[in-house]
């Protein structure tokens, strides 16, 4: 079984997706750079976790 993401990561990612949905893609590296530009994230680890969840959600949206 995988790890559960914390609620604040999901909230931050979903808020960013709402605001910048047209900018995010299914590529983690691209999303990582976009998160760095549009949000003020304090740590690299937190930025990567938010970017990873955004990538996961964008892949889900592309499937449907």
C-alpha positions in Angstrom: 0.0 0.0 0.0 1.1 3.5 -0.7 1.5 6.5 1.6 -1.3 8.8 2.4 -0.8 12.5 1.5 -1.5 15.0 4.2 -4.6 17.2 3.9 -2.7 20.5 3.7 -0.8 19.2 0.7 -4.0 18.2 -1.1 -5.6 21.5 -0.2 -2.6 23.5 -1.5 -2.4 21.5 -4.7 -6.1 21.7 -5.5 -6.1 25.4 -4.9 -3.2 25.8 -7.4 -5.0 23.6 -9.9 -8.1 25.8 -9.7 -6.1 28.9 -10.3 -3.6 27.6 -12.9 -5.2 24.5 -14.4 -4.2 25.5 -18.0 -0.5 25.8 -17.0 0.0 22.4 -15.3 0.8 19.2 -17.2 1.3 15.5 -16.5 5.1 16.1 -16.3 6.5 16.3 -12.8 9.5 18.4 -13.6 7.4 21.1 -15.4 4.9 21.2 -12.5 7.7 21.5 -10.0 9.0 24.6 -11.7 5.5 26.1 -12.0 4.8 25.5 -8.3 8.1 27.3 -7.5 7.1 30.3 -9.6 3.4 30.7 -8.6 3.5 29.7 -4.9 5.7 30.7 -2.0 6.7 27.2 -0.7 9.2 27.2 2.2 11.0 23.9 1.5 12.0 21.9 -1.5 10.4 18.7 0.0 7.1 20.4 0.4 7.3 21.9 -3.1 8.0 18.4 -4.6 5.1 16.8 -2.7 2.7 19.4 -3.9 4.0 19.1 -7.5 3.7 15.3 -7.3 0.1 15.5 -6.2 -0.7 18.0 -8.9 0.9 15.6 -11.5 -1.2 12.8 -10.1 -4.4 14.8 -10.4 -3.6 16.0 -13.9 -3.1 12.5 -15.0 -6.4 11.5 -13.5 -8.1 14.4 -15.3 -6.6 13.5 -18.7 -7.9 9.9 -18.4 -11.5 11.1 -18.3 
